[in-house]
Amino acid sequence: MTATYLRQATQADLPSITSIIHDAKGFLKQQGIDQWQDGYPADDDLKNDIDEGITYVLVVDGTVAGTAALHQGIDVNYLTIDDGEWQTGTLARYTAIHRIAVASHFRGQHLANRLMSGLITISSILGYRDVRIDTHPDNQAMQHVIKTSGFNYRGKVYMHDSKALRYAYELVIL
C-alpha cells in the first residue's frame, strides 16, 4: 500500500520543489508551450512561497512527488476577466492555485488530480468556498486536470507582469 498525502512545505523541501518546477519548465518547453519560459517561477518565488506558508507538497512513500502554491485572498491577476465573469464576483474571498507541478518520474499516475483534491480540501478547511486557477491556453494536460477536478471555465485573464493570456477556472464548493 502506498502512503500518499498532502502537507505544508518546509524549507527542507525547497530542493525537491525547485527540481520539480525546473523539470516542469523543460516539459512544457518540449511540448512547445511557452508557459513558465520567461524565468517565472523563479527560485526566489518558490522560497518566498514556502516562507509565506502557501506551498504544499504531495508526498508519495516519503518522496515529494508534487507541489503547488495555495494563495489566499485577492489575486491581482484575477481582478480583470475577459469573455466571462467570476461566479462569485471579482472581489470574492477565494484561494488561487498556482505553480502546480508533478515530478517527472510520477507523471501518468493521476497524482495531479490527488494534489488538486487536497488543495480543494485545504481551501475548505481554511474556510474558503471559492477556488480559482488559471493555465496557458495550450496546456491541454492541465486543462484536463482542472476540468476533471470540477472547475468550470470562467473566461480569460492576463498575467499582471507579462500580460500573458491564461484561461481562468473556478470551483465553488459547499
ABEGO torsion letter per residue (X at the ends): XBBBBBBBBBAAAAAAAAAAAAAAAAAAAAAGBABGAAGOBBAAAAAAAAAAGABBBBBBGGBBABBBBBBBEBBAAAABBBGEBBAAEAABBBBBBBGBBBBAAABGAGAAAAAAAAAAAAAAAAGBABBBBBBBAABAAAAAAAAAAGBBBAEBBBBAAAGBBBBBBBBBBX
